[in-house]
Amino acid sequence: MSAFDESLHSMAAPGEVAKMLRSSGTRGILAPRTRRWTSFVIEPGRPSKRLVDSSSGWLAHYTYAGDHGWALVLYHSRKVVLRYDRSWDPPPVRAGRLRCTESVRDLLERMGLSNAARTRLEGILTAGQPMAQPYDRAHEVGSLLGWSRFEDFSFRHAVRKSHWCEECRVGSLSSDECAVCATSEASSSTEEDAKPLRAGKAFEVARALLEAVHRAGAFVLRDGRDAVPEAMVENFLRRLGDGERREMSGADLAEWLIDQEAVEDVYADDATLAGVFASTNRDAHEPI
């Protein structure tokens, strides 16, 4: 029997994905989160309009049928921005069919991928002729995008080895722990144990730095906000160790931004974020 994988991948945190599933009346199972993505599977495999309308930011739908072909659909802000499918049944392998609302290069850049990943993905998605080893190309796309699970991953397979949380009403691949509850408990613990940080020079410098990154177009705040919330600045100082650390890599900053509840989407890649952070921090009167 042909291998069949079907999964979804969101740049939202596990808690936000759980809300998407509940609000759309969809049963789903979450895989462990990576730095950028929460991978999950649903019953049925294809996302409904209600689920897509419940999402925000980036959402990907990936299907792979070993004997037939593979497909990728990318949504952004509840709209389809890219469709791709490649078939090798019946033979021979044919060139993939691509439909995109903008240039693939620009779209991948908005997703915040590295230069190497963007170049490789663009080559796969825009190839005019059939490529050798099309099976491997399907799996390579998931790796380049940074998904945690996509091979041998479907609701039918995952449901047999998942843990169901009655409180969150979602499943997790972990055998004894809910991915959503674990994330929420960690956040709550941080909030309870941390001291108030809104007074002092370090807080103002942190606020100025985040606002500079925001003005540079590196990320978008939810609900059309213009100002970075004070709670987000506090979280940033905690991430830096109350001002003891003076450096932060672009990868670290991207990971932190993605996990912030106030952030809807992150557009800049790691190198851009590192440059904005370094230049703003260098220009501050008292670098953090």
ZADOGU-690781 format. One record per residue (C-alpha): residue in one letter; residue number from 1; x, y, z. Coordinates in Angstrom, 2 decimals. Example, Ala and Ser with C-alpha at 12.3 -4.5 7.8 and 13.67 -1.06 7.14 Angstrom:
> a:1:12.30:-4.50:7.80 .
> s:2:13.67:-1.06:7.14 .
// end
This chain:
> m:1:0.00:0.00:0.00 .
> s:2:1.24:3.49:-0.83 .
> a:3:2.65:5.61:2.00 .
> f:4:0.39:8.55:2.73 .
> d:5:1.26:11.56:4.88 .
> e:6:-0.93:14.60:5.48 .
> s:7:-0.11:17.30:7.98 .
> l:8:-0.51:20.97:8.81 .
> h:9:2.11:23.39:10.09 .
> s:10:1.50:26.75:11.75 .
> m:11:3.90:29.45:12.92 .
> a:12:1.58:30.00:15.89 .
> a:13:2.43:28.67:19.35 .
> p:14:0.80:25.38:20.47 .
> g:15:-1.79:27.24:22.56 .
> e:16:-2.88:29.28:19.53 .
> v:17:-3.12:26.14:17.40 .
> a:18:-5.28:24.53:20.08 .
> k:19:-7.60:27.57:19.95 .
> m:20:-7.80:27.23:16.15 .
> l:21:-8.82:23.60:16.49 .
> r:22:-11.43:24.25:19.17 .
> s:23:-12.98:27.27:17.46 .
> s:24:-13.33:25.34:14.19 .
> g:25:-14.62:22.17:15.84 .
> t:26:-11.65:20.16:14.56 .
> r:27:-10.04:17.20:16.28 .
> g:28:-6.25:17.45:16.11 .
> i:29:-2.95:16.09:17.42 .
> l:30:0.12:18.29:17.94 .
> a:31:3.77:17.34:17.44 .
> p:32:6.57:18.94:19.50 .
> r:33:7.20:22.54:18.42 .
> t:34:10.32:23.61:16.56 .
> r:35:11.81:27.10:16.64 .
> r:36:9.33:28.40:14.05 .
> w:37:6.56:25.84:13.56 .
> t:38:3.90:23.84:15.36 .
> s:39:3.20:20.71:13.29 .
> f:40:-0.14:18.93:13.70 .
> v:41:-2.59:16.55:12.06 .
> i:42:-6.37:16.72:11.96 .
> e:43:-9.42:14.57:11.32 .
> p:44:-10.14:14.75:8.42 .
> g:45:-6.70:15.53:6.97 .
> r:46:-7.67:18.46:4.74 .
> p:47:-8.25:21.77:6.57 .
> s:48:-11.79:23.13:6.50 .
> k:49:-12.58:26.75:5.69 .
> r:50:-13.48:27.24:9.37 .
> l:51:-10.02:26.09:10.44 .
> v:52:-8.24:28.31:7.91 .
> d:53:-10.40:31.27:8.93 .
> s:54:-9.42:30.63:12.56 .
> s:55:-5.72:30.85:11.73 .
> s:56:-3.44:33.86:11.57 .
> g:57:-0.01:34.26:10.04 .
> w:58:1.45:31.31:8.15 .
> l:59:-0.25:27.94:7.76 .
> a:60:0.98:25.08:5.53 .
> h:61:-0.88:21.98:4.32 .
> y:62:1.38:19.16:3.11 .
> t:63:0.40:15.86:1.50 .
> y:64:2.62:13.04:0.27 .
> a:65:1.43:9.85:-1.43 .
> g:66:4.42:7.65:-2.20 .
> d:67:2.97:6.02:-5.32 .
> h:68:1.31:9.14:-6.70 .
> g:69:2.94:12.48:-5.84 .
> w:70:2.97:15.29:-3.30 .
> a:71:1.45:18.75:-2.78 .
> l:72:1.92:21.89:-0.71 .
> v:73:-0.52:24.71:0.02 .
> l:74:0.61:27.83:1.90 .
> y:75:-1.85:30.20:3.56 .
> h:76:-1.06:33.62:4.96 .
> s:77:-3.59:35.62:6.94 .
> r:78:-6.31:33.12:5.96 .
> k:79:-5.65:33.37:2.20 .
> v:80:-3.97:30.90:-0.16 .
> v:81:-0.68:32.41:-1.35 .
> l:82:0.92:29.32:-2.93 .
> r:83:-0.23:25.99:-4.38 .
> y:84:2.17:23.35:-5.67 .
> d:85:1.64:19.75:-6.75 .
> r:86:3.82:17.17:-8.50 .
> s:87:2.62:13.82:-9.82 .
> w:88:4.40:10.68:-10.98 .
> d:89:1.32:8.47:-11.41 .
> p:90:0.89:7.50:-14.17 .
> p:91:4.58:7.69:-15.26 .
> p:92:6.63:9.51:-16.28 .
> v:93:7.36:12.04:-13.54 .
> r:94:6.01:15.42:-14.63 .
> a:95:7.12:18.94:-13.78 .
> g:96:5.34:20.39:-10.79 .
> r:97:2.42:22.80:-11.14 .
> l:98:2.91:26.04:-9.25 .
> r:99:0.49:28.88:-8.55 .
> c:100:1.69:31.75:-6.40 .
> t:101:0.29:35.21:-5.65 .
> e:102:3.78:36.77:-5.80 .
> s:103:7.28:35.71:-6.75 .
> v:104:8.36:32.60:-4.86 .
> r:105:11.57:34.36:-3.80 .
> d:106:9.64:37.25:-2.21 .
> l:107:7.20:34.91:-0.50 .
> l:108:9.95:32.76:1.02 .
> e:109:11.78:35.87:2.15 .
> r:110:8.66:37.04:3.98 .
> m:111:8.61:33.71:5.79 .
> g:112:11.96:34.56:7.38 .
> l:113:13.92:31.60:5.99 .
> s:114:17.69:31.58:5.65 .
> n:115:19.26:32.49:2.32 .
> a:116:20.35:28.90:1.73 .
> a:117:16.87:27.50:2.46 .
> r:118:15.19:30.11:0.26 .
> t:119:17.48:29.39:-2.68 .
> r:120:17.00:25.63:-2.44 .
> l:121:13.21:25.85:-2.02 .
> e:122:12.86:28.27:-4.91 .
> g:123:14.79:25.84:-7.11 .
> i:124:12.51:22.93:-6.17 .
> l:125:9.23:24.84:-6.56 .
> t:126:10.07:26.63:-9.81 .
> a:127:11.92:23.87:-11.69 .
> g:128:10.60:23.88:-15.26 .
> q:129:11.57:20.27:-15.97 .
> p:130:10.95:17.06:-14.02 .
> m:131:13.71:16.45:-11.49 .
> a:132:15.36:13.18:-10.59 .
> q:133:14.42:11.62:-7.24 .
> p:134:11.09:13.47:-6.84 .
> y:135:10.36:11.44:-3.69 .
> d:136:13.35:12.95:-1.91 .
> r:137:12.40:16.47:-3.01 .
> a:138:9.05:16.17:-1.21 .
> h:139:10.74:15.33:2.09 .
> e:140:13.43:17.95:1.53 .
> v:141:10.81:20.70:1.40 .
> g:142:9.64:19.88:4.94 .
> s:143:13.21:19.85:6.22 .
> l:144:14.05:23.18:4.58 .
> l:145:10.96:24.82:6.05 .
> g:146:11.89:23.49:9.49 .
> w:147:8.89:21.32:10.36 .
> s:148:9.25:18.92:13.30 .
> r:149:7.16:16.09:11.81 .
> f:150:5.96:15.39:8.28 .
> e:151:7.29:11.94:7.31 .
> d:152:5.02:9.05:8.38 .
> f:153:2.72:11.65:9.89 .
> s:154:-1.05:11.59:9.47 .
> f:155:-4.00:11.54:11.83 .
> r:156:-4.56:7.82:11.23 .
> h:157:-1.00:7.01:12.32 .
> a:158:-0.70:9.60:15.10 .
> v:159:-3.97:8.80:16.89 .
> r:160:-2.67:5.38:17.93 .
> k:161:0.30:6.83:19.86 .
> s:162:-0.99:10.16:21.14 .
> h:163:-1.97:11.56:24.53 .
> w:164:-5.39:13.24:24.68 .
> c:165:-5.85:16.23:27.01 .
> e:166:-9.46:16.74:28.13 .
> e:167:-8.69:20.25:29.39 .
> c:168:-7.23:21.53:26.10 .
> r:169:-9.25:19.15:23.92 .
> v:170:-6.26:18.36:21.71 .
> g:171:-3.93:15.41:21.36 .
> s:172:-0.14:15.38:21.64 .
> l:173:2.39:12.90:20.32 .
> s:174:3.96:12.83:23.78 .
> s:175:2.78:9.73:25.61 .
> d:176:2.08:11.40:28.94 .
> e:177:2.19:15.19:28.57 .
> c:178:0.06:17.75:26.76 .
> a:179:2.15:20.05:24.55 .
> v:180:-0.23:22.96:25.21 .
> c:181:-0.37:22.53:28.99 .
> a:182:3.42:22.15:29.22 .
> t:183:3.91:25.42:27.34 .
> s:184:1.30:27.26:29.43 .
> e:185:2.75:26.03:32.73 .
> a:186:6.23:27.18:31.75 .
> s:187:4.91:30.64:30.83 .
> s:188:2.90:30.92:34.06 .
> s:189:5.90:29.93:36.15 .
> t:190:8.02:32.60:34.48 .
> e:191:5.39:35.27:35.11 .
> e:192:4.93:34.36:38.77 .
> d:193:8.61:34.15:39.61 .
> a:194:9.82:37.23:37.74 .
> k:195:10.10:40.58:39.50 .
> p:196:8.53:43.78:38.09 .
> l:197:10.87:45.22:35.47 .
> r:198:9.06:48.30:34.17 .
> a:199:11.21:50.80:36.01 .
> g:200:14.77:51.69:35.12 .
> k:201:17.01:52.36:32.17 .
> a:202:17.20:48.72:31.06 .
> f:203:13.45:48.61:30.47 .
> e:204:13.51:51.78:28.34 .
> v:205:16.46:50.51:26.30 .
> a:206:14.70:47.18:25.75 .
> r:207:11.54:48.98:24.66 .
> a:208:13.49:51.16:22.21 .
> l:209:15.23:48.11:20.77 .
> l:210:12.01:46.17:20.19 .
> e:211:10.33:49.20:18.66 .
> a:212:13.29:49.64:16.29 .
> v:213:13.02:46.00:15.21 .
> h:214:9.27:46.50:14.75 .
> r:215:9.73:49.68:12.67 .
> a:216:12.21:47.81:10.48 .
> g:217:9.33:45.53:9.47 .
> a:218:10.80:42.45:11.13 .
> f:219:7.53:41.50:12.84 .
> v:220:3.85:42.47:12.97 .
> l:221:1.82:42.89:16.15 .
> r:222:-1.66:41.43:16.55 .
> d:223:-4.78:43.55:16.17 .
> g:224:-2.90:46.18:14.15 .
> r:225:-1.01:47.52:17.17 .
> d:226:1.68:50.13:16.59 .
> a:227:3.31:50.14:20.04 .
> v:228:5.10:47.17:21.60 .
> p:229:3.16:46.14:24.75 .
> e:230:4.90:46.62:28.09 .
> a:231:4.38:42.95:28.98 .
> m:232:6.32:42.01:25.84 .
> v:233:9.20:44.31:26.88 .
> e:234:9.22:42.63:30.31 .
> n:235:9.42:39.22:28.67 .
> f:236:12.29:40.46:26.53 .
> l:237:14.28:41.57:29.58 .
> r:238:13.66:38.22:31.24 .
> r:239:14.92:36.47:28.11 .
> l:240:18.09:38.55:28.28 .
> g:241:18.59:37.72:31.94 .
> d:242:17.46:41.06:33.43 .
> g:243:19.97:42.96:31.33 .
> e:244:23.02:40.85:32.15 .
> r:245:23.43:39.61:28.57 .
> r:246:24.61:42.12:25.99 .
> e:247:24.25:40.00:22.87 .
> m:248:21.50:37.97:21.23 .
> s:249:21.72:36.04:17.97 .
> g:250:19.23:36.54:15.16 .
> a:251:18.08:32.94:15.58 .
> d:252:17.44:33.47:19.30 .
> l:253:15.54:36.69:18.62 .
> a:254:13.42:35.04:15.91 .
> e:255:12.54:32.16:18.21 .
> w:256:11.61:34.53:21.02 .
> l:257:9.44:36.73:18.76 .
> i:258:7.54:33.75:17.35 .
> d:259:6.57:32.63:20.86 .
> q:260:5.19:36.04:21.91 .
> e:261:1.40:36.20:22.17 .
> a:262:1.36:39.83:20.95 .
> v:263:3.24:38.98:17.72 .
> e:264:1.17:37.91:14.73 .
> d:265:3.97:37.22:12.26 .
> v:266:7.77:37.40:11.88 .
> y:267:9.07:38.45:8.46 .
> a:268:12.83:38.97:8.82 .
> d:269:15.39:36.19:8.54 .
> d:270:17.95:35.45:11.26 .
> a:271:20.71:37.56:9.70 .
> t:272:18.49:40.65:9.39 .
> l:273:17.29:40.33:12.99 .
> a:274:20.88:39.97:14.21 .
> g:275:21.89:43.13:12.33 .
> v:276:19.02:45.24:13.67 .
> f:277:19.62:44.03:17.22 .
> a:278:23.36:44.71:17.08 .
> s:279:23.07:48.20:15.55 .
> t:280:20.28:49.33:17.90 .
> n:281:21.96:47.90:20.98 .
> r:282:25.26:49.53:19.97 .
> d:283:23.61:52.94:19.59 .
> a:284:21.83:52.74:22.97 .
> h:285:23.30:54.87:25.75 .
> e:286:23.43:51.83:28.05 .
> p:287:23.41:48.65:25.95 .
> i:288:21.49:45.74:27.38 .
// end
